[in-house]
């Protein structure tokens, strides 16, 4: 499945949820077929989502940092 198709699937999920949906970074990364959330992967995913009309809050970079902190507390 292409990034555009995946992004459109997420858009439909957001619409079905009434306009807002919370998704773990890991789930989003896996849906886009990425094994790691590199800078390039973040850019590609955010671009596809924005083109599909899905805004991301917080950014994937910020969400990834928060996700890592929760999994691996200092």
Residue, then its C-alpha position, 0 to 999 in steps of 0.5 A: x500500500x502506498x503512503x497516499x493510500x495509508x494516509x487516506x485510510x487514516x483520514x477516513x479513521x479521523x472522520x469516522x471518529x468525529x474529527x479527532x483521533x489519537x494514534x501511537x507513533x508505533x502504530x502509525x510507523x507500522x502502518x506506513x511500513x517503516x521499521x524506524x522513524x528516521x528523519x526521512x520517514x517522518x518527512x514522508x509520512x507527515x507529507x502524505x498525511x498533510x496531502x490527505x488533509x490530516x494534521x498531526x499534533x504534536x509533530x511526529x518528531x515530538x511524538x516520537x520523543x515522548x513515545x521513547x521516553x515513556x518506553x525507556x524512562x531514565 
